[in-house]
Amino acid sequence: EMAGQVWRAGHQSAKRAFRLYADIDYVRPYFDVEPWQVRQRLIRSLIPPRTSSDTPHPIENELYGPLMLVFTLVAVLLFGMKSTGHVVREGTLIGTAIGISFFYLFGVAFLLFTVAYFLSVRVSLVQMISLTGYGLFGPCLTLLLAAIWPSDNEMVFYALWLVLCGLSALRIALVLGSRTLNRQHSLLLGGLIMAFQLLFVLYLHFAYAHLYQTAAETIQLLEGGVDAPRIRQATNT
């Protein structure tokens, strides 16, 4: 009986170890990528493909590059907030930046995958996450360059927004459009992609940064013991 219990315990431990190894082995191909491949895919994310080809454009089954771009977006948001000169709470700032960046990657990718499924677009969820993730390269460049060279009239930002974000969104739309035979479906999906990408960057540059600055100033006023009328006046200005 003792030997049977030992055998069963060992058998369960071996099954758990094998299951853990199998899970790691399952996700390993999605992160098995060389640095030069990531560099090429980053550059290619800003180059819309040709639309004359009858074959679907390839999409990488890779998650390393998209995840690195999400963390890059977080760093860019932190840099942009620090460059404004406001003292903010580190934990809240980092948590908010990570949350909104990961929500865009997985939330928008899942939403586009759902829409693509009903529009008969031949794409998997991992491919959609990879395509959406590499599409963040344009927004990262836009927000970084706008933070490095701020402009009062926002003309630099709008130029970068139209060129870099527009090219990255156009590439996603054309790649997915090549995987469906219905032109109307392709236009509908492309319009959603352009709207998500461009509006997301506008939100990060204007609403997200400005609302967080207002919240930080309000917290500083509260900690300094300023009365309520001055707090409301500061937040309104």
C-alpha positions in Angstrom: 0.0 0.0 0.0 2.8 2.4 0.9 4.5 1.6 -2.5 1.2 2.3 -4.3 0.8 5.7 -2.6 4.4 6.6 -3.5 3.8 5.5 -7.1 0.6 7.5 -7.4 2.3 10.6 -5.8 5.2 10.3 -8.3 2.8 9.7 -11.1 0.9 12.9 -10.3 4.1 14.9 -10.0 5.3 13.6 -13.3 2.0 14.6 -14.9 2.2 18.1 -13.5 5.8 18.5 -14.7 4.9 17.2 -18.1 1.9 19.5 -18.3 4.0 22.5 -17.3 6.7 21.7 -19.9 4.0 21.1 -22.5 2.5 24.6 -21.8 5.9 26.3 -22.1 6.6 24.3 -25.2 3.3 25.5 -26.6 4.0 29.2 -26.3 7.8 29.0 -27.1 7.3 29.2 -30.9 5.5 32.6 -30.5 8.7 34.1 -28.9 11.3 32.3 -31.0 12.5 35.2 -33.1 15.8 36.8 -33.9 16.6 40.5 -33.4 17.1 41.1 -37.1 13.6 39.7 -37.8 12.1 42.0 -35.3 13.9 44.9 -36.8 12.7 44.0 -40.3 9.1 43.7 -39.1 9.2 47.0 -37.3 10.4 48.7 -40.5 7.8 46.8 -42.6 5.0 47.9 -40.2 5.3 51.4 -41.7 5.3 50.2 -45.4 1.8 49.4 -46.8 1.9 46.3 -49.0 0.9 46.2 -52.6 -2.7 45.6 -53.3 -2.3 44.0 -56.7 -1.4 40.6 -55.4 -4.0 37.9 -55.5 -2.4 35.9 -52.7 -3.0 36.9 -49.0 -0.2 38.8 -47.4 1.7 36.8 -44.7 1.2 37.6 -41.0 3.7 36.4 -38.5 2.6 34.1 -35.6 4.8 36.0 -33.1 4.2 37.8 -29.9 7.7 38.9 -28.8 7.7 42.1 -30.9 4.2 43.2 -30.0 4.8 42.7 -26.3 8.1 44.7 -26.5 6.2 47.5 -28.3 3.6 47.6 -25.6 6.4 48.1 -23.0 7.9 50.7 -25.3 4.6 52.5 -25.4 4.5 52.5 -21.6 8.0 54.0 -21.5 7.1 56.6 -24.1 4.0 57.6 -22.0 6.1 57.9 -18.9 8.7 60.0 -20.7 6.0 62.2 -22.1 4.5 62.8 -18.7 7.8 63.5 -17.1 8.8 65.9 -19.8 5.9 68.1 -18.8 7.6 68.9 -15.5 4.7 67.7 -13.3 5.5 65.6 -10.2 3.2 62.6 -10.3 2.8 59.4 -8.3 5.0 56.7 -9.9 2.8 53.7 -9.0 -0.4 55.2 -10.3 1.3 56.5 -13.5 3.0 53.3 -14.4 -0.1 51.2 -13.6 -2.3 53.4 -15.7 0.2 53.4 -18.6 0.6 49.6 -18.5 -3.2 49.1 -18.2 -4.1 51.2 -21.2 -1.3 49.8 -23.4 -2.2 46.2 -22.8 -5.9 46.9 -23.1 -5.3 48.4 -26.5 -3.2 45.4 -27.7 -5.4 42.6 -26.5 -8.8 44.4 -26.4 -8.6 45.9 -29.9 -7.0 42.8 -31.3 -9.8 40.6 -29.9 -12.5 43.1 -31.2 -10.9 43.2 -34.7 -10.6 39.4 -34.6 -14.3 39.1 -33.8 -15.3 41.5 -36.6 -12.9 39.7 -39.0 -14.5 36.3 -38.1 -18.0 37.6 -39.1 -16.6 39.2 -42.2 -15.0 35.9 -43.3 -11.4 37.2 -43.0 -8.9 34.4 -42.8 -6.8 35.3 -39.7 -6.1 33.7 -36.4 -6.2 35.4 -33.0 -2.4 35.2 -32.6 -1.9 36.7 -36.0 -4.3 39.5 -35.2 -2.5 40.3 -31.9 0.9 40.2 -33.8 -0.4 42.5 -36.5 -2.0 44.9 -34.0 1.1 44.9 -31.9 3.5 45.7 -34.7 1.0 48.5 -35.7 2.0 50.2 -32.4 5.4 51.1 -33.9 4.0 54.2 -35.6 2.1 55.5 -32.5 5.3 55.0 -30.4 7.4 57.0 -32.8 4.7 59.7 -33.1 4.3 60.2 -29.3 8.1 60.0 -28.7 9.0 62.6 -31.4 6.1 64.8 -30.3 7.5 64.6 -26.7 11.0 65.4 -27.8 10.1 68.3 -30.0 7.0 69.9 -28.4 5.2 72.5 -30.4 2.6 75.1 -29.2 0.5 74.8 -32.4 0.7 71.0 -32.5 1.6 71.0 -36.1 4.5 68.7 -35.6 2.3 66.2 -33.8 -0.4 66.3 -36.5 2.1 65.8 -39.3 3.6 62.8 -37.5 0.2 61.5 -36.6 -1.0 61.5 -40.2 2.2 60.0 -41.7 3.4 57.4 -39.2 0.1 56.4 -37.6 -1.7 56.5 -40.9 0.9 54.3 -42.6 0.9 51.7 -39.8 -3.0 51.6 -39.8 -3.1 51.4 -43.6 -0.7 48.5 -43.6 -2.9 46.6 -41.1 -6.0 47.4 -43.2 -4.4 46.2 -46.5 -3.0 43.0 -45.0 -6.4 42.0 -43.6 -8.1 43.2 -46.7 -6.0 40.8 -48.8 -7.5 37.9 -46.8 -11.1 38.4 -47.8 -12.8 38.2 -51.2 -15.5 40.8 -50.4 -14.4 44.4 -51.1 -17.1 45.9 -48.9 -15.9 43.8 -45.9 -12.3 44.9 -46.6 -13.4 48.6 -46.6 -15.4 48.1 -43.4 -12.6 46.4 -41.5 -10.1 49.0 -42.8 -12.2 51.8 -41.6 -12.4 50.3 -38.1 -8.7 49.9 -38.0 -8.0 53.4 -39.1 -10.5 54.8 -36.5 -9.1 52.7 -33.6 -5.4 53.5 -34.4 -5.8 57.3 -35.1 -8.3 58.0 -32.3 -6.2 56.0 -29.8 -3.1 58.1 -30.5 -5.2 61.3 -30.2 -6.5 60.1 -26.9 -3.0 59.4 -25.6 -1.6 62.7 -26.7 -4.5 64.9 -25.6 -7.0 63.4 -23.2 -4.9 60.9 -21.4 -1.9 63.2 -20.7 -4.0 66.3 -19.9 -6.5 64.5 -17.6 -3.6 62.9 -15.7 -1.9 66.2 -15.3 -5.1 67.7 -13.9 -5.5 64.8 -11.5 -1.9 65.1 -10.4 -2.3 68.9 -9.8 -5.5 68.2 -7.8 -3.8 65.7 -5.6 -1.0 68.1 -5.0 -3.4 70.9 -4.0 -5.3 68.5 -1.7 -2.1 67.4 0.0 -1.1 71.1 0.4 -4.4 71.8 2.2 -5.8 74.2 -0.4 -9.4 75.0 -0.1 -12.1 73.7 -2.5 -12.7 76.9 -4.5 -9.0 77.1 -5.5 -9.0 73.4 -6.4 -11.9 73.8 -8.7 -10.3 77.0 -10.2 -7.1 75.1 -10.9 -8.8 72.1 -12.5 -10.9 74.3 -14.7 -7.9 76.2 -16.0 
